[in-house]
Every structure is written in structure tokens, then in C-alpha cells.
Amino acid sequence: MTIDPEHIASKTQFLEFLAGLQADLKENPAEWENLTLDRYLEAVAAWIANYESYYRNSNQSLPVEPDWAFFAKVLSAARIFE
């Protein structure tokens, strides 16, 4: 991956990150735990359910106000967007 998720500050960077993520999956599948969509989405849900622990355990401040509605819209739209 070329962009560290911690440094994404714009739509353009987010799109570059997604492209890098897709390329990384194609180039390094052995480094991925979740190679199917169902396992990947299960991991996304599990991480979101426990993200507070990640931040605490890595001595980082919790995000002030994640926009969960936006991410839900993105995931929902991706079901039918071509």
C-alpha cells in the first residue's frame, strides 16, 4: 500500500488508498487474512465493534466523531454501483 490510512485527508487520497489496497490484494494475497468478500466484511464489522481497544492499546486518541452514516452509505452504494 502506498498511503498510510492515518494520513488520508481528502477524497483523492482515499481513492488512491482504495486503489493501493486492491493492488496489494492482487500482488500479495498471502499477506491477507480475509480473501473473500464475506470474510473481509466480517473483519470490517469486528474491527468497528472493537476499534476503541485498538486506539487504547496503541496509545492513540479516539477519533472525535466518526461519520458512521457516510461509511454505511459507501458500503451500501457499493452493492449496486458499477
C-alpha positions, 0 to 999 in steps of 0.5 A, a space after each residue: 500500500 502506498 498511503 498510510 490510512 492515518 494520513 488520508 485527508 481528502 477524497 483523492 487520497 482515499 481513492 488512491 488508498 482504495 486503489 493501493 489496497 486492491 493492488 496489494 490484494 492482487 500482488 500479495 494475497 498471502 499477506 491477507 487474512 480475509 480473501 473473500 468478500 464475506 470474510 473481509 466484511 466480517 473483519 470490517 464489522 469486528 474491527 468497528 465493534 472493537 476499534 476503541 481497544 485498538 486506539 487504547 492499546 496503541 496509545 492513540 486518541 479516539 477519533 472525535 466523531 466518526 461519520 458512521 452514516 457516510 461509511 454505511 452509505 459507501 458500503 451500501 452504494 457499493 452493492 449496486 454501483 458499477 
